[in-house]
């Protein structure tokens, strides 16, 4: 005798209605602005972000001072959320808790075991909570010396703007800047943080009676440095155009690397003959490289008909071509960069130096090499002063334009 199967439809339908209702509830809860914290014991790195839904597609924005970073790959199902961090090989994975908060991890997929606990609560608020009104004003320019755990030291410039207990700014080094930092002042101490989808930055600095600042820098879950700063409006870093140079006996740069379709490309190719060529050393993992690529992508679209070419040499975390080319292809598409990208090797600076033997060494990512119509290297700019550095970025843009115009006229 056949059993009747009709009644089974009732619990099945109820199950799907339950899931659908919970999805809608979570979607309503998720949409809006959030205050997030990354736990790098001891201490936290707070930042603000937004979640928005357009039709069936979710998107996210991360806010650091005046910067808005957009990420359009967000997966949401039930109480789970995954924010894919744009060009970076990293994700935020979290779930809605009973109290409406989010809890999960920030994960770098290419680094085994890299997981930082992540929590978020709905609504925007001050980056850091404070208990005491400011008794110090950190606005201005500071000569800064950082010291690594091994005792190695390097110089930097601190640039800050403080309004009440709100503070923004950055640290500029010879190799690049720490981008858009934002935070608060509690009494005589500032706290600054930034999160861009790749790097997790935290700075704290205490104003001492002699007017100097003693502080700590944290990057990610383990890296730590100390720093000391004094006010100095006249202090400048070494000229970024003097740090890299060609070894004795070299006038030209020579290389042959595969493009994203495995076609070998060389500076000796006919495509580059009698043109001004810019060679960009970069990596998709590098936020300063992201800033430089944003600028170059737009600049190239405006100038590509002026007998100018750009070749980006990508040095990635993994030597595997499929992995590296996929990361570079995504960056090229997301940045709408129309110039040439080649897979040059691993991001290790020693190996990158071996790949370009004419250079004294690869010091920083990014590095921009200017080649004249005669095929000879005319200038090498080490590092990048991004838009978070204000006047320093504007100065570089002007120098870049003047240099290219001069090379075109030669």
N, C-alpha and C positions, 0 to 999 in steps of 0.2 A: 504494500500500500504506500503511495507517494505521500511524503510529508508536505504540508503547506508552508511555503517560503515567504509569503507576503509579509507577515509581522516583522521579519528581520529588517525590512526597509526602514522601519521607524527608528530603531537605535542608530542605524547608519546615517539617516538624514539628520538626526539630532546631533550626531558627532560632527558632521560637516557644518551645520549651522553654528555649533559651538566654536569651531575653529575660525569660521568666517567672522563671527562677532568679536572674538578675541583679537583677530588681525586688525579689524576696524578700530577697536579700542586702543590697541598698541600704536596704530598709525596716528591716531589723534594725540596720544601721549607723546610720541616721538617728535612730532613736528614742532619746530620752534627753536629758541636759543637755549644753550646749555653752558653750565660752568663745569669744567672737567679738571681732574687732577691725576697726574702720573706719579706714582709712589716710587721714589728712588732712595729709599731708606738710607740714612736718616734725612728726611725732608721730602717735599713734594714740588712738582712742577705744574702749576695751574695754567690753564688757557681757556679761551672761550671758543665755542663753535656753534654752528646752526645746522639743523636738519630741515630740509624742505622737500616737498613732493610736488612734481609737475606731471599731471596725468598719472601714469603708472610708474614713472621713473623717480627714484629718490636721488637727492644730491646733498652735499655737505659743504660748509664753508668753515675755515679756521681763521680766527682773528688774532693778529699780533700787532698791537699799536695801530698804525694806519694801513696795515697790509690785510688784504682779504685773499686767502688761498681757496680756490674752488676745486672740489673733487666730485666728479659726476658718476663714479662707480660705487654705488651703495646698495647692498643687498639687504632686504628686510623680509623676514618670514616669521610669523608668530611673535615670540618675545626676543628673537635673535636679530642682531644687527652686525653687519660687516662693512666697514668703511675702507675701501681700497685707496691707498694714499697716492693717487695720481701716478706720476712717473717713477715714484720710489717703490722698491720691492718690499713693502710693509703694509700692515693692516691694523685697524682697531677692530677687535671682536668683543662684543658685549651683549648682555641680555638685560631685559627689563626686570627689575626686582619688585617685590610686593609693595614697597613704599614709593614706587614710581621712579626710582633712581636707575641708573645704568651701572653695570659692573662687568668688568672683563679684563682684557689685556691689550697693550700695544705690542705688536710682534714684528720683528724684522725677519722676513722669511729666509734670507740668505745667510743669517747668522744663527747657528745652532744654539738653542737655549736662550735666545734674546727675547725675554718677555717681561714687560713692566706692567704691574697692576694698574688698572684704569678704573676710575669711578667718575660719575657725572650726575649732577642734579639740575633740574629744570630751572631756567631763568638765568639772566646775566647779573653778575655782581663784581665787586672789586676782585682783582686777580689774587691778592693776598689780603687776609684779614689783618687789621691793625688794632692796637689797644692804646697807643699814645700819639698825640698830635706831633707832627714833624718839628724837630728842633734843629734840623740841618737842611740846607738847600744845596743839592748836588748839581744844579744847573751849571753848564759850562763845559770846558775842555780839560781833560785830565791826562797827564803823562803817567802811563801805567806800565808796571813790570810784572809779568806773570812768571811763576816758578812751578815747574813740573815736579812730580814726585821724585824724579831722579836727580833733581837739583838744576836741571837745565832751565835757563831763563830766556825770555824774549820780551821785546817792547811792544806796546800797543798804545792807542789813543782812545780814551773814554770820552764819549760825547753824550751828554744828558740834558733833558729838559724836564723840569719839575714844576708842577702846578698843584699846590696844596700837598696832599699825600700821594698824588698820582705822578709817576715818573716813566719816561720813555727814553730810548737812546740805543746806543750800541757800543761795542768795542771794535776798533779797526786795527788789524795787524798787518804785517808786511805780506802775508799770504792770503788775506781776505778779511771779511768782517763777520761778526756774529749776528748779522741781520737785525730784524726788528725785535727789540726787547721791550717788554712792558711790565710794570709792576707798581709797587707801593712803598712809601716811606713810613716806617714805624719808629718815632722818636729820632734817634741818630743813625738809623740803619735802613738801607734800601734793600729791597728784594726784587729781582728782575727775572723774567722767564720768557722762553719762546719755544714753540713747537711748530715745525713746518711739515710734518709727515715723515721726516727722516731723522733729524737731530732733535735732541731733548736738552735744552739749555737752562741752567739755573745759576744765578749770580746773587751773592749777598755781600754787602759792603758796609762797614761801620765807620762813621766819621769820628776820628780821634781828636783830642783836645788841641793838637798842633795843626789841625786842619787837613791832615792826610786821611786816606781811606785804606783800611786793611780788610781784605775780603777773601771769599772762596768762590771758585768756579767749579760747577759739576756739569758733566756731559754724559747723559745716559746713566745706567745703573751703577757704574763702577768708577768712571774716570773722574779725577779730582786734581785741581791746581789751586794755588794760593796767589793772591795779587796784592800789590801795593801801589797807590796812586797819589799824586800831588797835582794841584792846579798848575797848569802851564799852557797858556794860550799860544805860545810861540813854538812849542814842540812839534816836530814833524818826524815821520818815519823815513827810512832810506828810500831813495827813488826807486819805484817799482820797475823802471826801465833799465836798471843797472844790475839787477840781481842775477839774471840769466844772460848768457852770452855763448857764442860759438867757440869751440876749442881752437887753439892755434893750428893754422893750416886749413881751416874750413871757412868758406864764404857762403855755402849753400846748405840747405837741409835736404836730405835724401831719405825716402822711405817708400815702401810698397806694402799696402795693407788691403784686405778685402772690404768691399762695400757690403751693404746689407743683403745683397744677392750673391755674395762670394766672388764678385768680379774684382780683380786686382786693380788698384788705382795707385798711380805714382805721380809725383810732381813733374816728372819728365813727360807726362802725357800731353798730347797736342792741345787738349782743352785748356791748359793753363799757360800756354806759350804767350808771351808778351802781355800778360795780365798781372794786375796786383792781386796777390793771393794772401789770405789770412788763414793761418793754421791754428786751430783752437784745440788745446789739450784739455779734455774734460772727462767727466764720468756722470752717469745718470744718477748716482748715489749722492752727488755733491750739490748742496743747496746754493753755494756761490756760483757753481757752474749753471744751475738753473736760472739764476738771475742774469748771468752774462748771455746765456742762450736766448732768453726772452728779448734782450736788447738786440742781439745780432740777427735774430729771425726777422724782426720788424725792419731793422736797418738794411738787411740784404734785399728784402722785397722792394725797398725804395731805391736801391743803388745797383741792383744786379745787371742793369743795362749799361753800366759805366766801365765795362771790362774789368770787373771785380769778381773773384771767386772766394768762397770760404770752404775749407775742409776741416771737419771736426774729427779728431782722433779720440775715440772712446776707449778709456781704460776702465774695465769693469771688475767687479768683485770675483767673478769666475772666468776662467780661461775658456770654458766651453762656448763655442761659437753660437750655438742655438740659443743658449741662455742670454749671452751678451747681445746678440743681434735683436732678440725680442725686446729687451729693455731699451735699446737704442731706437728701434723702430717706434716704440710707444712714445718715447720722448720727442722724436722728430714729428710725429703726427700731432701730439698734444700741443706742442709749441708752434705748430704750423711753420716749421723751419724748412725752407726749400733748398738749402745748401747741402753739400755732400757730407755724409757721415760714414766713417770707416771704423771697423773693429780692430783696435791696435794692440790689445793685450790686457794684462791684469792691472789693477789699480795700485799695486805696490810701486812706490816711487823708484826703487832700485831697478825693478824690471822695466819700468817705463823709460828710465835713463838708458838702459841697454838697448831698447828699441829705437832710440834716437841718439846714436853715438856722437853726432856732431855737437850736441848741447853739452855744456859743462855738467849739468845734472837737471833732472826734473825736480823742482823745489815745491811747486804748488799746483793744485788743480783748482781753478783753471789757470792756464797760461796762454797768452795770445802772441803768435809770431807773425810779424809783418814781412812779406816778401815783395820786392820790387819787380818791375817789368823785366829786368835783366836776370831774374831768377835768384838774386842774392838776398840774404836776410838783412833787413834794414833796422829792425827793432824787435825787442822781445819784452812784453809786459807780463810780469809775474803777479799772480793773484788777481783779485777783482774787488773794487770798492763798489758795492751794490747800492741800490736806491735807499737803503736804510741808513747810509752814511751822509745823505744830504749833499752838502757842498762838495764833498770829495767825489761823489758820483758824477755830479754836474761837471766838475773839473776834468774827470776822465773822458766823459762824452765829448767835450770840446777838444781835448788833446787827440782823441781818436779821429775825429772828423778832420782836424788840421793835418794830421799825419797822412791819412789816406789821400786827401786832396793833393798833398805835396808829392806823394809817390805816383799818382796818376799823371802829374805834369812832367815827371822826369823822363 
